[in-house]
Amino acid sequence: AVLGPNGAGKTTLLRAVAGLHRCDAGRIDRGGLAPGAIGLLPQASTLDRSFPVSCGDVVALGAWAGLGAWGAAPADLPARIEAALAQVGLAGFAARPVQALSVGQFQRVLFARLILQDAPVILLDEPTAAVDARTEADLLALIASWHREGRTVVAVLHDLDLVRSLCTEVLLLAGEPVAWGK
């Protein structure tokens, strides 16, 4: 878990690890991981859902690292998209426009995109913000399953009880690292 007050640098840290933000000082060592080996779930509140795109299109972006700009989509991609949506409780939503979704449903779509990406390192920026208790429980179960699979999961969280129950290590930020440990 990454904890800290607003403005402490939590989102900036995740974006830097994902390769989306340049470091002003220091360096990020990704251990030789290719950019596609790091999945990032951004804060849902920062995403513009007014663009006319379907849930399936958003989930399909999880295959980008393997396809690139000009790669042909594999024949099984639609089935993989539907399976990822079903895994997060949104079976049959592939054609639905993202504008028609609740906040919790959209967060599930973003998790489905991560499922399709199948990255060994997963960065989650406030993954349970503004979702109902059932959606939170479902998403936390998915996060726990990734951890059991041996993936590295880093999550910005604000609920200390959740951190205690879910996380094995914590980084506390306040403009700079303040503490790190169990």
Secondary structure, DSSP 8 states (H G I E B T S, - for coil): -EE--TTSSHHHHHHHHTTSS--SSS----TT--GGGEEEE--GGGS---S--BHHHHHHGGGHHHHTTT----TTHHHHHHHHHHHTT-TT-TTSBGGGS-HHHHHHHHHHHHHHHT-SEEEEESTTTT--HHHHHHHHHHHHHHHHTT-EEEEE---HHHHHHH-S-EEEESSSEEEEE-
